[in-house]
Each structure stands twice: as structure tokens, then as C-alpha cells.
Amino acid sequence: MYKSLYFYVGSGKPSENNSASSQTAAPPDKENAAEPEPQQLRPDAVITGNLAYDLKLIKAAIGQNSDVNFREFVVRGFQARAVLMYVNGMQDEEQINKQVMQPLMMMDKQEGRGELLPDRLSCEYVKENLLPLAQISEAKDMKDLQESVLFGYTALLIDGMPHALYVGLPNGANRAITEPTSEALLRGPRLGFTEVLSENTSMLRRQGLNKNLEMKTYEVGNLMKKKLVIAYINNIVNQDLLQDVTERICKIDMDYIAESGYVEQLIEDNYLSPFQQTQNTERPDRVISALLEGRIAILLDGTPFALIVPVTFSMLLQSPEDYYERWLPGSLLRLMRFGASFMALMAPALYISFISFHPGLIPTELAISIILTRAGVPFPSVIEVMILEISIEILREAGIRLPKPIGPAMGIVGGLIIGDAAVQAGIVSPFLVIVVAVTAISSFSIPMYSAGITLRILRFAGMIFAAVLGMFGTILFFLLICIHLTKLKSFGVPYVTPFSPIRLGDWKDLYLRAPLSLMRRRPEMLKTQIKKRRGK
């Protein structure tokens, strides 16, 4: 299932048994070639060089697909029959016409060369003299040839030539490069990944010249294969970490990997944890910064979201903009995010604890004001909070699913109308509306959308703890989360490092973002080969 793509598909040599059989059994005669049945195509079948026979085998296997084209023609000057095989919409037809069809069909044996062309075409001569293409590779195996055509490659077969040629690379209709929608910044690059793997890897290369930036390509998926790339900087990354990531990728066993979220779930350390153990991003600048720290990026064909491993909890609250601004504004924004994440997680639970169990802990004047606003509310505080929180979550989901022109407006208007109507009806208190609004706004300040979902899920668990045990339950809930985070790891790296274990050297990029001139070393937790960021 997993196969490195350092070499072109089908470039390996056949086994000894296949070689022996191909030597003893001559290719079928053109005139006597019988119509083959689909089951005649064995896994060890080779391309014979007899175009009529080979084409019948190929059509018997994939000819039933209406989107597969077989363009037959004659190579002028040699009078050799040839055929191009490709899937509609998965190649550049203009390139095929100008750089493949035109040179082969319009050439002449005496034309413009001053010498006679060879009497018979060979793969080497076609590649070196006839086709002005940068990407040309050979295929000797019939099975790999058919799989590659279905995957989007354009294959060329010429009568008398015992190998097929892949001319060019798959190139269908692609989305234009745009600004990332899930990680918007006021200051920073406006470049985001696309669904095309080759474009994404080229974006990483264009971030800066580094000969040690390496990318390994694999295939994942049993029934429908996709390309997956592991990117890292060879002289920085921890080799044990690289081996661990590679082994987990190679153990993926699924029919189809639709998106990088599949990979994320299949390679994480603890699938029962609500916290994500990989970071997903659409930003090439975030990926290249992580690689320079000694982390590893995973890119999958067909999705604009790349994965970064290993990840720590503090990374989920950091934004690339923290580094593009000066260190004082960046540190202030980061501190605000830590405070907002605490509010998004604990505010409703604290409200229930104070109102239902410990009103004496609230200042007297504030307690009287809250009691007056709750006069006439028929529900206990926990039901009151649940009603508003569930309403907010439904509105948030509806705003995402609605068309973009009306989604944000619908969410804002719906929230205002529902909140005001609930207060007027006496279902909830005005003070609770303020608490829930602050909680929702705090969750929006978290840069990673996936991290915000985790806090939203745990928020409901915290409310249940507070409703049963009061302030004791709220504190117990917070301690349980801390214990879980302390035990959690991401590819062998403690999730809450540098909190635990304490690594004072990494605190320069934790709550506060130290000036760049003082951040001289890479994170100690990653155990990189080169410790210093600056100098040799």
C-alpha cells in the first residue's frame, strides 16, 4: 500500500520469473492476436511492444471508463502507429497538442536535421530528440501503466517500442492561490495552501533557499491512492522523531484518505483525548517556521490543510502575527488569548457555582443586582445556562453552513433577537446573557478553530460538574483537565511543556514573546541536532 515515489511509477524492473517468461514467450503476432479477456491481465504482465495486442489488453481493463481517451495516430516519417491514453480533465490538452502530437505527427525523416533518422523508434530517441518535455518517464509494467493513466498521467505507446512513456504530469483544473480563510491576519503573507500537492510543496520551497529542506513522498489508501509528503529540515530535525512519524504514516490502513483530518486521527497518540495532538494550518509561513524549530510537516494531496507535529498546548494559542509585530504588542495579544481561553472554558461553570452554591462569595451589591435580574426566572441556573449555550452553538453552526453573504449577518441578528426575546420572556436573566456573550467572544479569539471546538465541548462538561458539586466540582474539573494535559504527549513530546516538565529556556516564547534578538535557541523539548537559531 505504501510505496515511495522517489522513482517514477512503473520504473522498477520485472522479477526474474517475469524476465524469463518474456524471453521464452514471443509477443503475439499482430495479425493473429486474439481478443483478450479482462482476466488475461496478470499482475506480472509486461508491455510487449506489439501495439495491437497491448492496446487490447489495456482497453479490456480500463476501456469501459467513458472518461478515458485513446487517441490513435501515425508517427510521420516512420509510419509507426501510436496511441495516447489519458483521462479527460486531468491533463493540459494544449501541452499534449503542442509538445507531443505536433512533433510526432508533423516530423519528417529528412526534415531539418541534416541526417537520416533511425529506421526504428526507441524510447531513448523519442525522449532525447522528439518530445520537448521536461517530465518524461518509462513504464514497463502493464498494471502500473493502467493505474497511472487512471491517476491522471498521459501515456504514449508506439508500435515496436517495448516500453510506454509518461509524457508530462497530471494537471487538471485547480483553484487559484488565495488568502487562508481560517487563519486571517492583519499583517503577514496573504498566501495559502491549495488542494494541489505540487503547488503546496513549491510554496514551501519559495519561502527561502535551504538545501536541507527535504520532502519524502508516500502513497496512502488501499482502494484509492493519494500522495502524501513528509517535509522536514534534515540537519535540524530529531531523527528519532522523523522515524516515528514515518512509521505511523506507513501503518495507515484505510481504503481512502479524503482529507488531512483522516491522517491526523490515525497517527495521534491518544484518540480518546479531546485535545488535538497535531496542528493543522493553511499557512506556508507557519509551516516553514515550525520546520525551522525542528518539527515535521505532513501534506496530503487534495486538501489545503497541512499538519505540524509534534504540537504543544501553547502552540494552539499562538499566531504568526505575534512574530510579525514588535515583541510588546505580540506579548500583549498572546496574554489576552490565554485569558480568553480560560474564560471560554470556565466562565459558565463559575457562574453556576456562584449563583447556585456560593452567592456569599459575590460582592453584596453585585449579588443583589444579580438576584433582582433573576426574579421571575422559572429555571435553575444550570438549565438557564444550558438553554443559552446550546442556542449560541446552534447559531454559530448555522452561520458557518449558510451562504457567506448572509451567514455572519444571520448569526449576529439571530443572537440579538433570541437573547432579547429570552430576557423579555423571563426565561433567562440579563446578567447571564452578558456571561454567555463574553464566553462566545472569548472562544472566537483563539487562533486555531479546532482548539476552540475542544474548549466548547469541555465547557459543557464543566457546567455539569458545577451543577452537581458547586465550586468544588468546578475546581475538580479544572484539576482533571490539568492532570490529563500533563499525561498527554504528542509524538513523545509532553503536551504542556515547557510548563511540565519545566524548561526555562523555552519560556521566552510562552506567555510572553521575547525580543527576537534574545530568542537564540530552538525549543529544548524537540532535541534538535542544531540547538542555536543563529550562527553556524
Residue pairs with C-beta under 8 A, 6 or more apart in sequence:
1 219
1 220
1 221
1 222
1 225
1 253
2 218
2 219
2 220
2 249
2 250
2 252
3 218
3 219
4 216
4 217
4 218
5 217
5 218
5 219
5 227
6 216
6 217
8 137
8 138
8 139
8 166
9 137
9 139
9 144
9 147
9 148
9 151
9 153
9 166
10 137
10 138
10 139
10 140
10 141
10 144
10 145
10 148
10 164
11 137
11 138
11 139
11 140
12 141
13 19
13 140
14 22
14 44
14 46
14 140
14 141
15 44
17 44
18 44
18 46
21 44
22 46
22 48
27 48
27 49
27 50
27 53
28 34
28 48
28 50
28 53
29 50
30 50
30 52
30 53
33 50
33 52
33 53
33 56
35 56
36 53
36 56
36 57
36 60
37 60
38 60
38 61
40 57
40 60
41 57
41 60
41 61
41 142
41 143
41 146
43 143
45 57
45 141
45 142
45 143
46 140
46 141
46 142
47 54
47 139
47 140
47 141
47 142
47 145
47 157
47 162
47 163
47 164
48 54
48 162
49 159
49 160
49 161
49 162
50 159
51 81
51 82
51 83
51 157
51 158
51 159
51 160
52 159
54 142
54 157
55 70
55 83
55 157
57 142
58 85
58 142
58 145
58 146
58 149
59 70
61 146
62 68
62 146
62 149
62 150
63 70
65 87
65 150
67 87
67 88
67 89
68 85
68 86
68 87
68 88
68 149
68 150
69 84
69 85
69 86
69 87
69 88
70 83
70 84
70 85
71 83
71 84
71 85
71 86
71 101
72 81
72 82
72 83
73 81
73 82
73 83
73 84
73 101
73 104
73 105
74 80
74 81
74 82
74 105
75 81
75 82
75 104
75 105
75 107
75 121
75 158
76 104
76 105
76 106
76 107
76 108
77 107
77 108
77 109
77 111
77 117
78 109
78 117
78 120
78 121
80 121
80 158
80 159
80 160
81 158
81 159
82 104
82 156
82 157
82 158
82 159
83 156
83 157
84 96
84 100
84 101
84 154
84 155
84 156
84 167
85 149
85 154
85 155
85 156
85 157
86 96
86 149
86 152
86 153
86 154
86 155
87 149
87 150
87 152
89 172
89 173
90 152
90 170
90 171
90 172
91 152
91 153
91 154
91 168
91 170
91 171
91 172
92 168
92 171
95 133
95 168
95 171
96 154
96 167
96 168
99 131
99 132
99 133
99 167
99 168
100 131
100 133
100 154
100 156
100 167
100 168
103 130
103 131
103 132
104 130
104 131
107 130
109 116
109 117
110 116
118 125
120 160
121 158
121 160
121 161
122 161
123 138
123 161
123 163
123 165
126 156
126 158
126 161
126 165
127 136
127 165
131 165
131 167
133 167
133 168
135 166
135 167
135 168
135 169
136 165
136 166
136 167
136 168
137 165
137 166
138 163
138 164
138 165
138 166
139 145
139 148
139 155
139 163
139 164
139 165
139 166
140 162
140 163
140 164
145 155
145 164
148 155
148 166
149 155
151 170
151 225
152 169
152 170
152 171
152 172
153 166
153 168
153 169
153 170
154 166
154 167
154 168
155 164
155 165
155 166
155 167
156 164
156 165
156 166
156 167
157 164
169 198
174 194
174 195
174 196
174 199
175 194
175 195
176 194
177 191
177 192
177 194
177 199
177 203
178 192
179 190
179 191
179 192
180 192
180 193
180 281
180 282
180 283
180 304
181 192
181 282
182 282
182 449
183 192
183 281
183 282
183 283
183 286
183 319
183 320
183 447
185 319
185 320
185 321
185 324
186 321
187 321
187 324
187 325
188 285
188 320
188 321
188 324
189 283
189 284
189 285
191 203
191 283
191 284
191 285
192 282
192 283
192 284
192 304
193 199
193 200
193 203
193 282
193 283
193 284
193 299
193 304
193 305
193 306
194 200
194 304
195 301
195 302
195 303
195 304
196 301
197 227
197 229
197 299
197 300
197 301
197 302
200 229
200 284
200 299
200 304
200 306
201 215
201 229
201 231
201 299
203 284
204 213
204 215
204 231
204 284
204 287
204 288
204 291
204 297
205 213
207 284
207 285
207 288
208 288
210 233
212 233
212 234
212 235
212 236
213 231
213 232
213 233
213 234
213 291
214 231
214 232
214 233
214 234
215 229
215 230
215 231
216 229
216 230
216 246
217 227
217 228
217 229
218 227
218 228
218 229
218 230
218 249
218 250
219 225
219 226
219 227
219 228
220 226
220 228
220 249
220 252
220 254
220 257
220 263
220 300
221 254
221 255
221 256
221 257
222 253
222 254
222 255
222 256
223 255
223 256
224 255
224 256
226 256
226 257
226 300
226 301
226 302
227 300
227 301
228 249
228 257
228 263
228 298
228 299
228 300
228 301
229 298
229 299
229 300
230 242
230 245
230 246
230 249
230 296
230 297
230 298
231 287
231 291
231 296
231 297
231 298
231 299
232 242
232 291
232 295
232 296
232 297
233 291
233 292
233 294
235 529
235 530
236 291
236 292
236 294
236 522
236 528
236 529
236 530
237 291
237 294
237 295
237 296
237 528
237 529
238 294
238 526
238 527
238 528
238 529
239 529
240 492
240 527
241 294
241 296
241 310
241 491
241 492
241 526
241 527
242 296
244 491
244 492
245 267
245 296
245 298
245 309
245 491
248 266
248 267
249 263
249 267
249 298
252 263
252 266
252 267
254 262
254 266
257 263
257 300
258 302
259 300
259 302
259 303
259 305
260 280
260 298
260 299
260 300
260 303
260 305
260 306
260 307
261 280
261 305
263 298
263 300
263 307
264 276
264 278
264 280
264 307
265 271
267 278
267 309
268 276
268 277
268 278
268 490
269 277
269 488
269 489
269 490
269 491
270 277
270 488
270 489
273 484
273 488
274 454
274 457
274 458
275 313
275 454
275 484
275 485
275 488
275 495
276 311
276 316
276 448
276 450
276 451
276 454
277 309
277 310
277 311
277 488
277 489
277 490
277 491
277 495
278 298
278 307
278 308
278 309
278 311
278 490
279 290
279 307
279 308
279 309
279 311
279 315
279 316
279 448
280 305
280 306
280 307
280 308
280 448
280 450
281 287
281 305
281 306
281 308
282 304
282 305
282 306
283 320
285 320
286 308
286 320
287 297
287 306
287 308
289 320
289 323
290 297
290 308
291 297
292 522
292 533
293 522
293 523
293 526
293 528
294 522
294 523
294 526
294 527
294 528
294 529
295 308
295 309
295 310
295 526
296 308
296 309
297 306
297 307
297 308
298 306
298 307
298 308
298 309
299 306
299 307
308 315
309 490
309 491
310 490
310 491
310 492
310 493
310 526
311 490
311 495
312 490
312 493
312 494
312 495
312 496
312 497
312 525
313 485
313 495
313 496
314 498
314 510
316 446
316 447
316 448
316 451
317 334
317 337
317 338
317 341
317 446
317 447
317 448
317 451
318 334
318 447
318 509
319 333
319 334
319 337
319 447
321 330
321 333
322 330
322 331
322 333
322 334
322 513
323 330
323 513
323 516
325 333
327 512
327 513
327 514
327 515
327 516
330 513
331 511
331 512
331 513
334 511
334 512
334 513
335 511
335 512
336 445
337 445
337 446
337 447
338 511
340 441
340 442
340 443
340 445
340 446
341 442
341 445
341 446
341 451
341 455
343 438
343 439
343 442
344 439
344 442
344 443
344 446
344 452
344 455
344 456
344 459
345 455
345 458
345 459
345 462
346 462
346 474
346 478
347 435
347 438
347 439
347 442
348 385
348 389
348 435
348 436
348 439
348 459
348 462
348 463
348 466
349 459
349 462
349 463
349 465
349 466
349 473
349 474
349 477
350 466
350 474
351 381
351 385
351 432
351 435
352 381
352 382
352 385
352 463
352 466
352 467
353 466
353 470
353 471
353 473
353 474
354 361
354 362
354 471
355 370
355 374
355 381
356 380
356 381
356 382
356 466
356 467
356 470
357 470
357 471
358 470
358 471
359 367
359 371
360 367
361 471
362 370
369 431
370 429
370 431
373 429
373 430
373 431
374 429
374 431
376 426
377 384
377 426
377 427
377 428
377 429
378 426
378 427
379 387
379 427
379 428
380 467
381 432
381 467
382 463
382 464
382 466
382 467
384 427
384 428
384 429
384 432
385 432
385 435
385 436
385 463
386 460
386 463
387 422
387 427
387 428
388 419
388 422
388 428
388 432
388 433
388 436
389 436
389 439
389 459
389 460
389 463
391 418
391 422
392 415
392 436
392 440
393 456
395 410
395 411
395 414
395 415
395 418
396 411
396 440
398 407
398 410
398 411
398 414
399 407
399 408
399 410
399 411
399 414
400 407
401 407
402 410
415 437
419 433
419 437
422 428
422 433
423 429
423 430
423 433
439 459
443 452
443 455
443 456
444 452
446 452
446 455
458 481
461 477
462 474
462 477
462 478
465 473
465 474
465 476
465 477
466 473
466 474
466 477
467 473
469 476
485 495
485 496
486 494
486 495
486 496
486 500
488 494
488 495
488 496
489 495
493 525
493 526
494 500
494 501
494 525
497 503
497 506
497 525
498 504
498 505
498 506
498 507
498 510
498 523
498 524
498 525
503 523
503 524
503 525
505 521
505 524
506 523
506 524
506 525
508 514
508 518
508 519
509 519
509 523
519 533
520 532
520 533
520 534
521 531
521 532
521 533
522 528
522 530
522 531
522 532
522 533
